[in-house]
Amino acid sequence: MSEARINSISNEQGTGGPTISGITTFSGTNYFVPPVGNTAQRPDNPQKGAIRFNTDTKHLEYFKGDTLGWVEVEASNEELNGGHRGLVMGGNAPGASNIISYVTISTLGNTSDFGDLTLARGSNTTFSSRTRACCAGGYAPGNRREIDYVTISSTGNAITFGNLLNDNHQYACSGTGDQTRGLVVGGLKLPSPYTSINRIQYNTIASTGDSIDFGDMTVGRSDLGSCNSSTRSVFIGGQDVPTTPGGVDTIDYVTTQTLGNATDFGNLIAVKTPNDSGCSNSTRGLVFGSRSPANTNVIEYITIATTGNATDFGDKTFSGSYSFATSSPTRALSFQGSGNIIEYVEILTTGNAVDFGDCHPNQSYTSACSNGHGGL
């Protein structure tokens, strides 16, 4: 057998190379290097099945066609032996709840019992890695600092993790992060007169311990949404009490693995207080509805790797207040915060939400997380 060793082959302009047809075998024992580049460097007219490594998301991705676009190559491991799970932790209807429930995001159906928190609370937030889900802060009544955690692939009661910073700002905040860090942002200072704050704090999810100061958002606010990629954490909307209690259209972001203040990202279509109804895969961030200045059912989205204003995605089936959300790499779930409806959309398309099932009626005014969100 003859052997030819060539470093590179391209056309005259350097814009393309040869087309290899038939069965092609790579006999090397080291590695195969696909095209590498960031999101902005994706080709303009790719063929279906084209594969590349995205340096923004740190994942292999392939082109699934003009409708779905670029999709991450999904992988499974022992950390996902229950599938991509969405967990709902706590609640506040009619009083503070210690319930943890879950769904398998790739299926349809009602939530199932997971276990109990160490402390009943509502208006709390959550953050998660592939293995752990953490519940932070809330109101029980009075602001709470406690952080609990569970192992997502199992079921059982929560274990004490640590405490948020001791500044009485742990009510109506939002949680996000990546595989190693969980961020808790904003919040409402109690007692009256209420004041929204701009603090960002973080924890290392794989360990236990108290939160550490990260920096500040561009605008202090509570009742905001958040989402994340593997590099960025984005903070969406909210209300700046007492300055703009009807809501703001602010979107800002940080690089999750650094420390420092947030940078302007863009604006929502309209001012809104989305509560904890933001979620994402590694490329798109979604926010579901709003409770003020009026209850709305509008879903908006952003492209996390860029900056810019939000775009209309579609509508929820309901306009109820206090929604919360979570996601897998392909699907986003929205939970009705003043009822028990769960609905979903496919993240890489646009369109209206579809019924998923029902959640526990005592789990409104709370938060959800998953082992498949965009930061992983």
Number of C-alpha atoms within 10 A of each C-alpha: 2 3 5 5 5 6 5 6 10 10 9 8 7 8 7 10 12 8 5 7 6 5 5 7 6 7 7 7 6 6 8 8 8 11 12 14 15 14 17 11 10 16 10 7 7 16 13 13 12 15 20 21 21 20 13 18 23 16 17 18 19 20 19 17 14 11 10 13 14 23 19 22 13 10 6 9 7 9 17 16 12 13 20 24 24 27 29 31 34 32 29 25 17 10 15 23 22 22 22 26 22 23 26 18 24 15 11 15 15 17 20 15 15 21 18 20 24 17 19 20 31 30 27 32 31 30 28 33 27 21 19 19 26 28 30 29 29 32 21 20 12 13 23 23 22 21 28 22 24 25 19 28 18 13 15 14 17 23 15 17 20 18 19 24 18 11 10 17 28 31 28 29 33 33 32 32 33 26 21 17 18 25 25 26 31 30 30 25 20 16 11 7 8 13 20 27 23 21 22 26 20 23 26 18 23 13 10 15 14 18 21 15 16 22 18 20 23 17 21 21 33 32 29 31 31 32 34 31 29 24 21 24 25 26 28 32 29 37 32 26 19 12 13 13 18 17 26 24 18 24 28 21 23 24 18 24 15 11 15 15 17 22 15 17 20 18 20 21 15 16 20 28 31 29 35 37 32 36 33 30 28 28 24 19 26 30 31 32 29 31 22 20 15 16 17 19 21 20 24 22 23 26 18 27 20 12 15 15 17 23 15 15 21 18 20 23 17 16 19 20 23 27 31 29 33 31 32 26 25 21 20 28 28 28 30 28 29 19 20 17 21 25 21 23 25 18 24 17 14 17 14 17 23 16 16 20 17 19 23 19 16 22 30 30 28 34 35 32 30 29 30 27 33 31 28 22
